[in-house]
């Protein structure tokens, strides 16, 4: 019994290391999302193991030390989220020179116990271009309301508009229309066709604004991962009328640099992913890599930008977001960079997790601020 208990606690300790170290392989990355954003599960598991068989003396001291250390690491994302939350409102206000009259706290321990799909707004699927569809989550407030266009991730070759719907429902409940779009996928369809699909989505939403209750003076783009690259590029190059800002969840902002510093092949063959999307290696089509790098198009007229990235991201390096943050600063563009030290790629899978709460907070405040 003592040996089994010790072995399980050692396993939990190894798993807990994913809260502070980057995952070395694909399936460990998936585990890192769960460990860092659903920490209560692992805290409880470790606690139960510590209590179980407490009367057994064999390996008791070792079990206690290992178990306590594992719990400390599992708790660390919660503690770090709380610490960031204490200055988050102040830092956000300073970045945009704005007032914040909201009473909601950026982070709540009690929310960790709440289901992420507590708010569930029904959507309707609409065809916006040829056979491409979008899922429209209607604003739950009357009158013409702003519209958030969401571009999904998936390495430009997979994923769809159903991805991570909880934030869509949350924003709709707060009074924003949300249009989660599908776009043409690689390798059959390569850049810049996905960018053209975003353009068509804008056109469709404008044409149907009256019946969909969309305020065409208040659009916001939001993208995750590969979708963030598309959203940023659309925001920075298309000059869409009524576009007030763009939200970037862990997106590759510099495709040229990204190709030169690929992710570990144990996690993802990022060079192959980019080659399928752009039609070749950097040596073969260098202009397409530059033309697909949002960072190349930042200037003083660039719309306000919200950047959200985790330092433990092993699919898209946080250096992309740091470089974008620096370029936006150099050009005097209003923006905010939410840097989450423990978070990995896809951390917002749970909007009530430590990272999910903070990102949802700044997304809501950003949209509320720019859509006035």
N, C-alpha and C positions, 0 to 999 in steps of 0.2 A: 504493500500500500504506500509506504513512504517513498519507494523508488518511483512508482507511477506518478505520485503527486509531484515529486521533484522534477521529473521529466516534463510533465505538463506545464509547470511553472517556468521551466527553462524555455520551452517553446513559446509561451506567452511573452517572456522577456525578449526573445529574438523578434517576435512580431512587433513588440512595442518600439523597437529601434526604428521602425518605419516612420515614427513621428518626428524623428530628428535627422535621419539619414535618407538619402535618395534611394529609391528602389532600384536594384541592379538588374531586374528582369521584368518582362511584361506582366506575368501573373502576380508578381510581388507589387507592381504598380497598382494593379486592381485591388490588391489587399490593402495597400497604403491609403486608397480612397476611403475604404470602410473603416480602417483603424483610426484615421485622423478626423473623420467626420461623424462617426458613430462611436465615440470613445466610451460612452456609458456601458455599452455591451461588454467591452473588454475589461472595464473596471469591475463590473459585477462578476464576470467569470473568474477573474483573478481573486477577488474577495472571497467568493464561494470556495475556491480551491484552498485558500489560506485557512479558512475556518474548518473545512472538512478534514477529518482525521487529525485534529489539533492535539489529541492525546497521544498520537504516535510519536515517539521520541526520535526515531531514525530520520536523519537528515532534517530535523526540525529547524535548527538555526539557519541552515543553508536555504531551506524553503522559504522561511520568513524574509530573509535578506533579498532573495531573488524576487519574491512576490511583491514586496514593498517597492523595490526598484521599478518593477514592471508597472505598478499602479501609478507611480510618480510620472513615468513616461507617458502612460495613457492619459493622465490628467493634464499633461503639459499643453496640448492644443487649447484646452478650455482656459487655462490660466493665461496663455499668451493672447487668446482672443479677447479676454476681459481687459488685459492691459492695453491692447490696441484700442479697444472701445472707449477707454477713459479720455482719450484725446482725439478720437475720430471726428466728432462733430466740429471741434475747434479747428482741426487741420483742414477739414473740408471747407468750412466757412472761409478760412484764410486763403485757400487756393482759388476760390471763386469770388472772394470779397462780397460775400452774401450774408444774409441773416437766416437763421434757422429757428423757426417758431414751433417745430414739431416737438412733441413730448415723448415720443417713442425712444426707448433706449436702443443703441446699436447692438447690444448683446444682452441676452437674458439666459440665466442658467436654467430657468424653468422651461424655456423653449426646447431645450435639448431632449425633453421628455415628450415633445409634441410631434405628431405625425406630420410629415412634410406635405401630404396631400389633403390637409384639413380643409383648405379652400379649393373647391373644384368647380371652375366655370366651364360650362359646355361650349364647345367651339363648332363652327360650321366650316366644311371643306369647300373651297371655291376654286374654280379653274381661272387662272389669271393670264396664261399664255400657252397656246397650243395644248399640250397635255400636262403642263405644270400646274400644280395646285398649291394653295396656301391654306393654313388653318387660322381662321379668324376667331379670336376670343374677344367678344364684344365688351366694351366698357360697362361696368355695372353702375354707372351714373348717367343721368339723362343729358341730352344736348350733344352738340358737336364736341368730341373729345380727341386729344392727341393720339397718335398711332405709333407704336413701337414695332419696327420690322425686325424679326429675328432670323438670323442666318445660322443654320445648324453646322456642327462640326462633323468630323469623320474622314479626315485626311483627303478631302476633296473627292473621294471615291465611294463613300458610303454615308450612312446616316440619313435622316429625313426630318420632316417638320414635327414629328411626334417626340423628338428628343427633348429630355428634361422639361416637361410641360408645367411643372409646379410653379416656376417663376412666371410663366405666362398667365396662369390662373390668378396668381397673387397680384400681378399688375392690373389685370382686368378688374379684379375686385376693388382695387384702389382708384379705378376710374379711367384707365387707359385702354384703348383698343390695342390688341396685340395681333400682328399678322406674322405667323411663323411659316416661312416659305420653303418650298422645295426648289432645287436648282439642278441643272444638268451636271452629271457626275463624270469624273475621269475614270478610266483613260479614254472612253469613247468620246467624251466632250472635254476639250482642254481650254485653258485660259486663252482669251478673256471671256468665254461664253457665260460662265457663272456670273460674271460682273454684268453682262447684258441682261441676265435674268432678274437681277436686282432692279435694274432700270425698268424692266417691264412690270415688275411688281409695283413700283412707285406709280407708273402710268395707270395701272388697273385701279389702284386704291384711290387715285385722284378722280378717275372717271366715275367711280361708284361711291364717292365720298358722301353724297347726299343720303343714299339709302343705308349706308353703313355707319352714318353719324361720325364721320372722320373730319377733324379739323385739319385741313391741308396746310395750314401755316405752322403746324407742330408735328413734324416727323422726327423719330429717333431711330437710328440703326443700332442693332445689338448683335454681336456675333461671338461664337465660341470656337476656339482653336482654328481650324482651317476656315470656318465661317467668319471668324474675326478678321482674318486676312482679307476676305472678300468684303466684309462690312467696312473696314478701314479704307480699303482702296476705293470703294464706291463713294464713301464720304469725302475722301480727299481729292477725287478726280472728276466726279460726275456733276458736282455743283447743283444738286437737286434743290429746287425751290421748296422752301418750308422745312428743310432739314436743319434741325437745331443742334444736333450733336450725335456722337457715336460712342458706343460702349464696347470695349475690347476685353473679352475674357480669354486670357492666356493665348493670344494670337501670335503667329510668326510675322513680325513687322518688317524684317529685313531678310528677304529670300536669298540674297547674295551671300550674306554672312551665314545664314542658316545652312546653306549648302556646304560652306567651308568648314563648319563645325557641327557635323551631324550628331544625332542621338546615338546612343549605344545600340548596336544591332540586336542585342539581347532583349531590348525593349521594343524598338521599331527601326526598320530600315528607312530612315527619313529621306535619304537621298533618292531612293527608288520611288518613294511617295511623291516627292517634288518633280521627279522626272516624268512620272505618269501625268501629272497635272500640267506641266509646262512643255511637254513634248520633247524632252531630251536633257542631256547633262548640261551643266553650266558652260562647259567648254563649247558645246554644240549650239546652244541658244542663249548666250549671255544677256542679250537685250530683253528676252522674255523674263528673265529673273529680275532684272532691274525694273522693268515695267510692272512687275507684280509685287514690288516692295513698297508698301505704304509709306515707309520712312522717307523714300525718295521724293515724295510729293508734299511733304510738310512745308508750309509757308505761313506768312502772317495772316492769311485769310482762312486757314484751316479751322474747321468748326470745333467747338469744345469737345474734349475727349476724356473719357473715363477708362483708365487702365486697371485691370485686376489680374494679378498673377501670384502664384505660389512659388516660393524659393526651392521647393523640393520637386518641381515639375521636371520629369525626365523625358517627356515627349516633345515639348516646346520649351527651350531654355528661357528662363526669366531674363536673360541678357537681351532678348528681343524687346521686352518691355522697358528695360532700363535704357536701352538705346533710343527707343521712341520717346520716353520721358525726357531724356536729355535734348533731343531734337525739338520737341515741343517747347521746352524751356527756352532754348536758344531763339526761337521765333516768337516768343511772347504769347503763345496760345494758351488760353485758359484750360487747365486740365487737372486731373487728380490721379495719383497712382496709389492704389491700395495694394501694398506688398504684404503677403501672408507668409511668414517664415516657415511654418510647418506644412503648408498645403501643397498638394500635388495636382497634376492635370485632372480636371474633372471634379475637383473638390466640391463644386456647387451641386453635385448630385443630390445632396441633402441640404435644402435651403434653411433648415433649422439646426444644422451642425455649426461648429465654431466658425469655420470659414464661410459657410453658407449664410449665416445670420449677418455677418459684417458686409458681405458682398451685396446681399439683398437690401441692406440699409442704404449703402451708397448709391446703388442703382436707383432706388426710389427717390432719394434726395436729388440725384443728378437730373432725372427726368422732370421732377417737380420744379427744379430751379430753372432749367432751360426752356421749359414749355409754359411760359407765363404770358 
